[in-house]
Amino acid sequence: MIADNAGALKDLKVIEMGQLIAGPFCGQLLGDMGADVVKIEPPEVGDPMRQWGNGEHKVWWDVIGRNKRSVTANLRVAEGQALARQLLADADVMIENFKPGTVEKWGLGPAELHAINPRLIIVRMSGYGQTGPYSSRAGFGGIGEAMGGWRAIVGDPDRPPARMGVSIGDTLCATYGCMGVLAALHARERSGKGQVIDSALYEAVLQVMESLVPEYDVSGIVRQRSGSILPGIAPSNVYRCKDGEFMIGGNGDAIFARLADAMGQPELASDARFATHAARGANQAELDRLINDWTAGLGVDEVESLMVAHSVPAGRVFTGREILSDPHIAAREAVVAVEHPLHGQVRMQAPMPRLSDTPSSVRRPASRRPGEHNAEIYGERLGLDAAALAALAARGII
């Protein structure tokens, strides 16, 4: 499976040196958009992401490792660093998410690399950024979520902060890193020079915190955990049905009136407790109880039909099972099947967003072993033959 590449970034060479989630997810995004991504992994063990995931078969790697070729290099020794430096000499983008100072220690910092390749764009992802008093601290996604304000407001108010369920801090950091790459590519068209992108986990989370900071600054409000509701915005919640759960977003006067009609209780729209946005917010818990009492007597299919008929924003609460069986997702091709040596095919999320003229795609499955493309990459780009590669392997360099 090596499909045609019509992606917007198909002329770009990317060297990915990160591990785990933030760096590799940035590489996945760029690869989906057409970039030629070569991932440098430690010899033999490779990226720990190869072993991550749930169940007997670890398939997270098949998502985050797609559209990449794998080479191995021991970046902790001079010969491995020299290999990386040669690959970076004509690359467009380098991705790294090591602890700040690590690549400098390896002789692969921005100053060294820009001396040999002034056009190189270097995207650096870390817990706290490359500068500041916390920069040398170790940082994972959950720590960034906590410092950025996310964890404090997720979960029920009578319980400790909850995790979202996915590594949102890492993927936000990677997404902003990818955004920085695209901006730097545009700037390079004018200047001819690359630059460094500093994407901190906590700052990526902070970016999506809406008005949390100015609310405190102006009004002294410390936003609290609110469970499944959007405080003061009602109705907007997940409600129980006879055979499952269903999300309804019926806030807005006209929308709520349609919801009341769908419930067979049109009088609710003129009830003083619920007639206005402010009134519904003030009586949120009572309104949720009324809606929940109604949905509890119906099946999910029945509620969905009524919501569609009355044009009320609503939807099922999907798990992987529903995602893989939903006709809209199938029609949009939002899930793509990628070949796999053990499972035949693995279905996973397709690239997005959608570009009309230069579509993103999954052209290549994730590599099955670290260094799978050593001969291909080191041979094509550096001119190393089989004997040279065997000698490097024997010394543990690749």
For each residue, the residues with C-beta under 8 A, 3 or more apart:
1: 338 339 363 364 365
2: 363 364
3: 361 362 363 364
4: 363
5: 10 34 361 363
6: 10 34 358 359 361
7: 10 32 33 34 35 358 359 360 361
8: 33 34 355 358 360
9: 12 30 33 34 35
10: 5 6 7 34 35 36 358
11:
12: 9 30 34 35 36 92 93 185
13: 35 36 38 90 91 92 93
14: 27 30 31 35 36 37 38 91 92 93 94 95
15: 37 38 40 84 87 88 91 93 94 95
16: 23 24 26 27 37 38 39 40 68 94 95
17: 23 39 40 75 84 94 95 96 98 103 108
18: 22 23 24 26 27 95 96 97 98 125
19: 23 24 41 47 48 49 97
20: 23 24 47 48 49 52 97 170
21: 24 25 49 64 141 167 170 171 174
22: 18 25 26 97 125 141 170 171 173 174 177 199 201
23: 16 17 18 19 20 26 27 95 96 97 125 174
24: 16 18 19 20 21 27 28 39 47 49 64 65 174
25: 21 22 28 29 64 170 171 174 175
26: 16 18 22 23 29 30 95 97 123 125 174 175 177 178 181
27: 14 16 18 23 24 30 31 37 39 68 95
28: 24 25 31 32 63 64 65 66 67 68
29: 25 26 32 33 174 175 178
30: 9 12 14 26 27 33 35 37 93 95 178 181
31: 14 27 28 34 35 37 66 67 68
32: 7 28 29 66 67 351 360 361 362
33: 7 8 9 29 30 351 355 358 360
34: 5 6 7 8 9 10 12 31 358 360 361
35: 7 9 10 12 13 14 30 31 67 92 93
36: 10 12 13 14 69
37: 14 15 16 27 30 31 67 68 69
38: 13 14 15 16 68 69 70 71 87 373 377
39: 16 17 24 27 47 65 68 69 70 71 367
40: 15 16 17 71 72 73 75 84 87
41: 19 45 46 47 70 71 72 73 370 371
42: 45 46 47 72 74 75 370
43: 72 73 74 370 371 393 396 397 398
44: 72 370
45: 41 42 48 370
46: 41 42 50 70 72 369 370 371
47: 19 20 24 39 41 42 50 61 65 370
48: 19 20 45 51 52
49: 19 20 21 24 52 60 61 64 65
50: 46 47 58 61 65 370
51: 48 58
52: 20 48 49 58 60 61
53: 57 58 59 60 61
54:
55: 58 59
56:
57: 53 342 343
58: 50 51 52 53 55 61
59: 53 55 62 63 340 343 346 348
60: 49 52 53 63 64
61: 47 49 50 52 53 58 64 65 366
62: 59 65 66 338 340 346 348 365 366
63: 28 59 60 66 348 349 366
64: 21 24 25 28 49 60 61 366
65: 24 28 39 47 49 50 61 62 68 70 366 367
66: 28 31 32 62 63 338 348 362 364 365 366
67: 28 31 32 35 37 362 363 364
68: 16 27 28 31 37 38 39 65 364 366 367
69: 36 37 38 39 364 367 372 373 376 377
70: 38 39 41 46 65 367 369 370 371 372 373
71: 38 39 40 41 87 371 373 374 377 378 398
72: 40 41 42 43 44 46 370 371 374 398
73: 40 41 43 80 81 83 84 397 398
74: 42 43 77 79 80 396 397 398
75: 17 40 42 80 81 84 106 108
76: 80 106
77: 74 80 81 397
78: 81 82 107
79: 74 82 83 392 395 397
80: 73 74 75 76 77 83 84 397 398
81: 73 75 77 78 84 85 106 107 108
82: 78 79 85 86
83: 73 79 80 86 87 378 382 392 397 398
84: 15 17 40 73 75 80 81 87 88 106 108
85: 81 82 88 89 107 108 112 113 116
86: 82 83 89 381 382
87: 15 38 40 71 83 84 91 377 381 382
88: 15 84 85 91 94 108 113 116 117 120
89: 85 86 116 117
90: 13 117 381
91: 13 14 15 87 88 94 117 120
92: 12 13 14 35 119 120 121 185 194
93: 12 13 14 15 30 35 120 121 122 123 181
94: 14 15 16 17 88 91 113 120 121 122 123
95: 14 15 16 17 18 23 26 27 30 123 125 177
96: 17 18 23 102 103 108 122 123 124 125
97: 18 19 20 22 23 26 124 125 126
98: 17 18 102 103 126
99: 102 126 136 138
100: 124 126 129 130 135 136
101: 104 105 136
102: 96 98 99 105 106
103: 17 96 98 106 108 109
104: 101 107 108 109 111 112
105: 101 102
106: 75 76 81 84 102 103 109
107: 78 81 85 104 112
108: 17 75 81 84 85 88 96 103 104 112 113
109: 103 104 106 112 113
110: 113 114 122 196
111: 104 114 115
112: 85 104 107 108 109 115 116
113: 85 88 94 108 109 110 116 117 120 122
114: 110 111 117 118 120 194
115: 111 112 118
116: 85 88 89 112 113
117: 88 89 90 91 113 114 120 194
118: 114 115 192 193 194
119: 92 188 192 193 194
120: 88 91 92 93 94 113 114 117 194
121: 92 93 94 181 184 185 188 194 195 197
122: 93 94 96 110 113 194 195 196 197
123: 26 93 94 95 96 177 178 180 181 196 197 199
124: 96 97 100 130 177 196 197 198 199
125: 18 22 23 26 95 96 97 173 174 177 199 200 201
126: 97 98 99 100 129 130 135 139 199 200 201
127: 134 137 138 139 140 143 144 200 201 202
128: 132 134 135 137 139 147 200 201 202
129: 100 126 132 135 198 200 203
130: 100 124 126 135 196 198
131: 135 198
132: 128 129 135
133:
134: 127 128 137
135: 100 126 128 129 130 131 132
136: 99 100 101
137: 127 128 134
138: 99 127
139: 126 127 128 143 144 201 202
140: 127 143 144 169 170 201
141: 21 22 144 145 167 168 169 170 173 201
142: 145 146 151 163 167 169
143: 127 139 140 146 147 169 201 202
144: 127 139 140 141 147 148 169 170 173 200 201 202 204 205
145: 141 142 148 150 151 163 164 168 169 201 202 205
146: 142 143 150 151 152 161
147: 128 143 144 202 205
148: 144 145 169 201 202 203 204 205 206 209
149: 152 153 205 206 209 212 213
150: 145 146 153 154 164 168 169 205 208 209
151: 142 145 146 154 161 162 163
152: 146 149 161 223 225
153: 149 150 161 212 223 224 225 226
154: 150 151 161 162 163 164 225
155: 159 160 161 162 225 227
156: 159 162 225 227
157: 224 225 226 227
158:
159: 155 156 162 225
160: 155
161: 146 151 152 153 154 155 225
162: 151 154 155 156 159 225
163: 142 145 151 154
164: 145 150 154 168
165:
166: 171
167: 21 141 142 170 171
168: 141 145 150 164 171 172 205
169: 140 141 142 143 144 145 148 150 172 173 201 202 204 205
170: 20 21 22 25 140 141 144 167 173 174 201
171: 21 22 25 166 167 168 174 175
172: 168 169 175 176 201 204 205 207 208
173: 22 125 141 144 169 170 176 177 199 200 201 204 205
174: 21 22 23 24 25 26 29 125 170 171 177 178 199
175: 25 26 29 171 172 178 179 204
176: 172 173 179 180 199 203 204 207
177: 22 26 95 123 124 125 173 174 180 181 197 199
178: 26 29 30 123 174 175 181 182
179: 175 176 182 183
180: 123 176 177 183 184 197 199
181: 26 30 93 121 123 177 178 184 185 197
182: 178 179 185 186
183: 179 180 186 187
184: 121 180 181 187 188 194 195 197
185: 12 92 121 181 182 188 189
186: 182 183 189 190
187: 183 184 190 191 195
188: 119 121 184 185 191 192 193 194 195
189: 185 186
190: 186 187
191: 187 188
192: 118 119 188
193: 118 119 188
194: 92 114 117 118 119 120 121 122 184 188
195: 121 122 184 187 188
196: 110 122 123 124 130
197: 121 122 123 124 177 180 181 184
198: 124 129 130 131
199: 22 123 124 125 126 173 174 176 177 180 203 204
200: 125 126 127 128 129 144 173 203 204
201: 22 125 126 127 128 139 140 141 143 144 145 148 169 170 172 173 204 205
202: 127 128 139 143 144 145 147 148 169 205 206
203: 129 148 176 199 200 206 207
204: 144 148 169 172 173 175 176 199 200 201 207 208
205: 144 145 147 148 149 150 168 169 172 173 201 202 208 209
206: 148 149 202 203 209 213
207: 172 176 203 204
208: 150 172 204 205
209: 148 149 150 205 206 212 213
210:
211: 214 215
212: 149 153 209 215 216 223
213: 149 206 209 216 217
214: 211 217 218
215: 211 212 218 219 221 223
216: 212 213 219 220 221 222 223
217: 213 214
218: 214 215
219: 215 216
220: 216
221: 215 216
222: 216
223: 152 153 212 215 216
224: 153 157
225: 152 153 154 155 156 157 159 161 162
226: 153 157 229 230 231
227: 155 156 157
228: 237 238
229: 226 233 234 236 237 284 288
230: 226 233 234 236
231: 226 281 284
232: 281 284
233: 229 230 236 251 281
234: 229 230 237 250 251 280 281 283 284 287 288
235: 248 249 250 251 256 259 280 284 287 288 291
236: 229 230 233 248 249 250 251
237: 228 229 234 247 248 288 291
238: 228 245 246 247 317
239: 245 246 247 248 288 291 292 295 296 303
240: 245 292 295 296
241: 244 245 246 295 296 298 299 300 302 303
242: 296 297 298 299 300
243: 299 300
244: 241 299 300 316 317
245: 238 239 240 241 300 317
246: 238 239 241 295 300 303 304 314 315 316 317
247: 237 238 239 314 315 316 317
248: 235 236 237 239 259 291 295 303 307 312 313 314
249: 235 236 255 312 313 314
250: 234 235 236 255 256 258 259 291 312 313 314
251: 233 234 235 236 255 256 277 280
252: 255 256 277
253: 256 257 269 275 276 277
254: 257 258
255: 249 250 251 252 258 259 311 312 313
256: 235 250 251 252 253 259 260 268 269 274 280
257: 253 254 260 261 266 269
258: 250 254 255 261 262 310 311 312
259: 235 248 250 255 256 262 263 291 307 310 312
260: 256 257 263 265 266 267 268 269
261: 257 258 264 266 269 310
262: 258 259 306 307 309 310 312
263: 259 260 268 291 294
264: 261
265: 260 268 290 294
266: 257 260 261 269
267: 260 270 271
268: 256 260 263 265 271 274 290
269: 253 256 257 260 261 266 274 275
270: 267 275
271: 267 268 274 275
272: 275 279
273: 279 280 282 283 286 287
274: 256 268 269 271 279 280 283 287
275: 253 269 270 271 272 279
276: 253 279 280
277: 251 252 253 280 281
278: 281 282
279: 272 273 274 275 276 282 283
280: 234 235 251 256 273 274 276 277 283 284 287
281: 231 232 233 234 277 278 284
282: 273 278 279
283: 234 273 274 279 280 286 287
284: 229 231 232 234 235 280 281 287 288
285: 288 289
286: 273 283 289 290
287: 234 235 273 274 280 283 284 290 291
288: 229 234 235 237 239 284 285 291 292
289: 285 286 292 293
290: 265 268 286 287 293 294
291: 235 237 239 248 250 259 263 287 288 294 295
292: 239 240 288 289 295 296
293: 289 290 296 297
294: 263 265 290 291 297 298
295: 239 240 241 246 248 291 292 298 303
296: 239 240 241 242 292 293
297: 242 293 294
298: 241 242 294 295 302 303 306
299: 241 242 243 244 302 303
300: 241 242 243 244 245 246 303 304 316
301: 304 305
302: 241 298 299 305 306
303: 239 241 246 248 295 298 299 300 306 307 314
304: 246 300 301 307 308 314 315 316
305: 301 302 308 309
306: 262 298 302 303 309 310 312
307: 248 259 262 303 304 310 312 313 314
308: 304 305 311 314
309: 262 305 306
310: 258 259 261 262 306 307
311: 255 258 308
312: 248 249 250 255 258 259 262 306 307
313: 248 249 250 255 307
314: 246 247 248 249 250 303 304 307 308
315: 246 247 304
316: 244 246 247 300 304 322
317: 238 244 245 246 247
318: 322 323 326
319: 322 323
320: 323 324
321: 324 325
322: 316 318 319 325 326
323: 318 319 320 326 329 335
324: 320 321 329 335 347
325: 321 322
326: 318 322 323 329 330
327: 330 331
328: 331 332
329: 323 324 326 332 334 335
330: 326 327 333 335
331: 327 328
332: 328 329
333: 330 336 350
334: 329 349 350 352
335: 323 324 329 330 347 348 349 350
336: 333 347 348 349 350 351 362
337: 345 346 347
338: 1 62 66 345 346 347 348 362 365
339: 1 344 345 365
340: 59 62 343 344 345 346 365
341: 368
342: 57
343: 57 59 340 346
344: 339 340
345: 337 338 339 340
346: 59 62 337 338 340 343
347: 324 335 336 337 338
348: 59 62 63 66 335 336 338 362
349: 63 334 335 336 352
350: 333 334 335 336 362
351: 32 33 336 360 361 362
352: 334 349 360
353:
354: 359 360
355: 8 33 358 359 360
356: 359
357:
358: 6 7 8 10 33 34 355
359: 6 7 354 355 356
360: 7 8 32 33 34 351 352 354 355
361: 3 5 6 7 32 34 351
362: 3 32 66 67 336 338 348 350 351 365
363: 1 2 3 4 5 67
364: 1 2 3 66 67 68 69
365: 1 62 66 338 339 340 362
366: 61 62 63 64 65 66 68
367: 39 65 68 69 70 370 372 373
368: 341 372
369: 46 70 372
370: 41 42 43 44 45 46 47 50 70 72 367
371: 41 43 46 70 71 72 374 398
372: 69 70 367 368 369
373: 38 69 70 71 367 376 377
374: 71 72 371 377 378 389 398
375: 378 379 386 389
376: 69 373 379 380
377: 38 69 71 87 373 374 380 381 382
378: 71 83 374 375 381 382 384 389 398
379: 375 376 382 383 384 385 389
380: 376 377
381: 86 87 90 377 378
382: 83 86 87 377 378 379
383: 379
384: 378 379 388 389 392
385: 379 388 389
386: 375 389 390
387: 390 391
388: 384 385 391 392
389: 374 375 378 379 384 385 386 392 393 398
390: 386 387 393 394
391: 387 388 394 395
392: 79 83 384 388 389 395 397 398
393: 43 389 390 396 397 398
394: 390 391
395: 79 391 392
396: 43 74 393
397: 43 73 74 77 79 80 83 392 393
398: 43 71 72 73 74 80 83 371 374 378 389 392 393
